[in-house]
Amino acid sequence: MSDEKWAFFERFILAVRAPNGRKPTNHRLVLDGIFRIAR
């Protein structure tokens, strides 16, 4: 995923992230995987 695409999605992901005490994951990697599967 390019930096430009990630900059667009990052603000939405960080805005809805719930403070649940879990260790943060690499959201960029997860989102990139979702797009690969969808293709």
Residue pairs with C-beta under 8 A, 6 or more apart in sequence:
1 28
1 31
1 32
1 35
6 28
6 31
9 31
10 27
10 28
13 27
13 31
